[in-house]
Amino acid sequence: MDQIKAYFKQLVAINTKDWELFSSKLQQCVHPKKTTLLSVGQTEQYLSFIEKGSVRLFIPKLEQDVTFGFCFEHQFVCAYDSFLTQSPCNYQLETLSDTVLWRISYEDLQEVYSLSEIGNTIGRITAENLFLLKSERELSLLNQTAEERYVALFQKRPQLFKEVPLKYIASYIGVTPQALSRIRKRIS
């Protein structure tokens, strides 16, 4: 829980009363590798902070899943569109490793927003950061080649290559595992 507090302190000063309200709503959840956190058709009820581990966001397909996101330690994770609209999700979340999450329910988060001085500020900053990640990903898919996306991903998130199977990285940058193998061969 200290990691969440440190994360918030990087964004904004949070007083003791607001922290006590927020932290009283958090629940710790421990999940083994390959646990489905949310399935297609379910509605996201929790915003979670990853204390340890990693999570993959993907669209399940018969031929091959389409991975479109990863979240790691000290990041928030959820099907944010489903969470905001409280409607069924079109994709899944799955742990890539043994994962420890601190989560807050939608209802509890609304209460924190209404009862704390800093709640709305933290919510806005978190939403802005999630938007920037999504925007960066979309622009890379539109403006870069697969090789450029691979190199940029390696430079920005080198831990990804230690924690994530290459087939998921290939899907994330929009190529087959074989094409990723050729890209890696050309670069090295």
C-alpha positions as CSV (number, residue, x, y, z in Angstrom):
1,M,0.0,0.0,0.0
2,D,3.0,2.3,0.6
3,Q,3.7,2.1,-3.2
4,I,0.3,3.6,-4.0
5,K,0.8,6.4,-1.5
6,A,4.3,7.1,-3.1
7,Y,2.7,7.1,-6.5
8,F,0.1,9.7,-5.4
9,K,2.7,11.8,-3.7
10,Q,4.5,12.1,-7.0
11,L,1.4,13.6,-8.5
12,V,0.1,15.8,-5.8
13,A,0.3,16.4,-2.0
14,I,-2.2,14.2,-0.2
15,N,-3.3,15.0,3.3
16,T,-3.6,12.3,6.0
17,K,-7.4,12.4,6.2
18,D,-7.8,11.9,2.4
19,W,-5.2,9.1,2.4
20,E,-7.0,7.4,5.3
21,L,-10.3,7.5,3.5
22,F,-8.8,6.2,0.2
23,S,-6.7,3.5,1.8
24,S,-9.6,2.3,3.9
25,K,-11.4,1.3,0.7
26,L,-8.5,-0.7,-0.8
27,Q,-8.5,-4.5,-0.9
28,Q,-5.4,-6.6,-1.5
29,C,-5.8,-9.5,-4.0
30,V,-3.1,-12.0,-4.9
31,H,-3.4,-13.9,-8.2
32,P,-1.2,-16.6,-9.7
33,K,0.2,-16.4,-13.3
34,K,-2.4,-16.8,-16.1
35,T,-5.4,-15.7,-13.9
36,T,-8.2,-14.1,-15.8
37,L,-9.1,-10.9,-14.0
38,L,-11.9,-9.9,-16.3
39,S,-13.5,-11.8,-19.2
40,V,-15.3,-10.5,-22.3
41,G,-18.9,-9.6,-21.3
42,Q,-18.2,-8.8,-17.7
43,T,-18.3,-5.3,-16.3
44,E,-15.2,-3.9,-14.7
45,Q,-15.9,-3.2,-11.1
46,Y,-12.4,-2.4,-9.8
47,L,-9.6,0.0,-10.5
48,S,-6.4,-1.8,-9.4
49,F,-2.9,-0.8,-8.6
50,I,-0.2,-3.4,-9.3
51,E,2.1,-3.8,-6.3
52,K,3.9,-6.8,-7.9
53,G,3.5,-8.6,-11.2
54,S,2.2,-7.8,-14.7
55,V,-1.1,-7.9,-16.6
56,R,-2.0,-8.3,-20.3
57,L,-5.0,-6.7,-22.0
58,F,-6.2,-8.6,-25.0
59,I,-9.0,-9.5,-27.4
60,P,-9.5,-13.3,-27.5
61,K,-9.7,-14.7,-31.0
62,L,-10.0,-18.3,-32.2
63,E,-6.9,-18.1,-34.4
64,Q,-4.8,-15.9,-32.1
65,D,-5.4,-13.4,-29.3
66,V,-4.7,-9.7,-30.1
67,T,-2.7,-8.2,-27.3
68,F,-3.1,-4.4,-27.1
69,G,-1.8,-3.5,-23.6
70,F,0.5,-4.4,-20.7
71,C,0.6,-3.0,-17.2
72,F,3.4,-3.5,-14.7
73,E,4.4,-2.8,-11.1
74,H,3.4,0.6,-9.8
75,Q,0.8,1.2,-12.5
76,F,-3.0,1.2,-12.4
77,V,-4.8,-1.4,-14.4
78,C,-8.4,-2.0,-15.3
79,A,-10.7,-2.2,-18.3
80,Y,-11.1,1.6,-17.9
81,D,-13.8,2.1,-20.5
82,S,-16.0,-0.6,-18.9
83,F,-15.2,0.8,-15.5
84,L,-16.2,4.4,-16.4
85,T,-19.4,3.4,-18.3
86,Q,-20.2,0.4,-16.0
87,S,-21.0,-1.6,-19.2
88,P,-19.7,-5.0,-20.4
89,C,-16.1,-5.2,-21.6
90,N,-15.1,-6.3,-25.1
91,Y,-11.7,-7.6,-24.0
92,Q,-10.0,-9.6,-21.2
93,L,-7.3,-8.9,-18.6
94,E,-5.0,-11.7,-17.5
95,T,-2.0,-11.9,-15.2
96,L,1.3,-12.6,-16.9
97,S,3.1,-13.5,-13.6
98,D,2.2,-13.9,-10.0
99,T,0.5,-10.6,-9.2
100,V,-0.4,-8.6,-6.1
101,L,-3.1,-6.0,-6.7
102,W,-4.6,-3.3,-4.4
103,R,-8.1,-2.6,-5.8
104,I,-10.9,-0.1,-5.1
105,S,-14.5,-0.7,-6.3
106,Y,-16.3,1.7,-8.6
107,E,-18.8,2.6,-5.8
108,D,-16.0,3.2,-3.2
109,L,-14.0,5.4,-5.7
110,Q,-17.1,7.5,-6.3
111,E,-17.3,8.0,-2.5
112,V,-13.7,9.0,-2.4
113,Y,-14.3,11.5,-5.2
114,S,-17.2,13.1,-3.3
115,L,-15.7,13.1,0.3
116,S,-12.1,14.0,-0.2
117,E,-10.4,17.2,-1.2
118,I,-7.9,15.5,-3.5
119,G,-10.0,12.6,-5.0
120,N,-11.1,14.4,-8.2
121,T,-7.6,15.7,-8.8
122,I,-6.1,12.2,-8.5
123,G,-8.8,10.8,-10.7
124,R,-8.2,13.4,-13.4
125,I,-4.5,12.9,-13.4
126,T,-4.8,9.2,-13.5
127,A,-7.3,9.4,-16.4
128,E,-5.0,11.8,-18.2
129,N,-2.0,9.4,-17.9
130,L,-4.1,6.5,-19.2
131,F,-5.3,8.6,-22.1
132,L,-1.7,9.6,-23.0
133,L,-0.6,5.9,-23.0
134,K,-3.5,5.0,-25.3
135,S,-2.9,8.0,-27.6
136,E,0.8,7.2,-27.9
137,R,0.0,3.6,-28.8
138,E,-2.5,4.6,-31.5
139,L,-0.1,7.1,-33.0
140,S,2.7,4.5,-33.1
141,L,0.4,2.1,-35.0
142,L,-0.5,4.8,-37.5
143,N,2.9,6.4,-38.0
144,Q,5.6,3.8,-37.4
145,T,6.6,0.6,-39.1
146,A,6.6,-2.6,-37.1
147,E,10.4,-2.4,-36.7
148,E,10.2,1.2,-35.4
149,R,7.4,0.1,-32.9
150,Y,9.6,-2.7,-31.7
151,V,12.7,-0.5,-31.2
152,A,10.6,2.2,-29.5
153,L,9.0,-0.3,-27.2
154,F,12.4,-1.8,-26.3
155,Q,13.8,1.7,-25.5
156,K,10.8,2.8,-23.4
157,R,9.9,-0.4,-21.7
158,P,12.9,-2.8,-21.6
159,Q,11.4,-4.7,-18.7
160,L,8.7,-5.8,-21.1
161,F,11.1,-8.2,-22.9
162,K,12.1,-9.8,-19.6
163,E,8.5,-10.4,-18.4
164,V,6.4,-10.9,-21.5
165,P,6.4,-13.9,-23.9
166,L,7.5,-12.8,-27.4
167,K,4.2,-14.0,-29.0
168,Y,2.4,-11.3,-26.9
169,I,4.9,-8.6,-27.9
170,A,4.5,-9.6,-31.6
171,S,0.7,-9.2,-31.3
172,Y,1.2,-5.9,-29.4
173,I,3.2,-4.4,-32.2
174,G,0.9,-5.9,-34.9
175,V,3.0,-8.6,-36.4
176,T,3.2,-12.4,-36.4
177,P,5.8,-14.1,-34.1
178,Q,7.7,-15.1,-37.2
179,A,7.9,-11.5,-38.4
180,L,9.1,-10.4,-35.0
181,S,11.8,-13.0,-35.2
182,R,13.0,-11.5,-38.5
183,I,12.9,-8.0,-37.0
184,R,14.9,-9.1,-34.0
185,K,17.4,-10.8,-36.3
186,R,17.8,-7.7,-38.5
187,I,18.4,-5.4,-35.5
188,S,21.0,-7.6,-33.8
